[in-house]
């Protein structure tokens, strides 16, 4: 039986929208306050911050981060150890089901290495988070002035 176009077109559109929503909802991160701290033009590294919320009932494991404007991006953790602030790279960042993880100064953060061109306050970067299941999500991050009194750390 053939349906008139005015009947099948809306049905097709509804089916396409529904299947797209299901694919997208498989893993979903809600990301807020994504920004990169401004650094001198010659700085080989910049720090990035954001709040990541897992809106699913499954753990989401972030295993990598990439940005076309930088040679490489790593996830780092800062912690106090014996009265000293230490920083180390971590291979994965787990976002618990219906939970949040904050990347902020003095804690977890992104380290963006070797910018491919000078970046300044007001520029935007497209940073992609990659998960253990192959899902990826791109986040728009703005370069902002580092708040005064912020704990500034040097990389050797």
Buried (B, 14 or more C-beta within 10 A) or exposed (E): EEEEEEEEEEEEEEEEEEEEEEEEEEBEBEBEEBBBBBBEEEBEBBBBBBBBBBBBEEBBBBBBBBBEBBEEBBBBBBEEEEEEEEEEEEEEBEBEEEEEBBBBBEEBBBBBBEBEEEBEEEBBBEBBBBBBEEBBBEBEBEBBEBEEEEEEBEEE
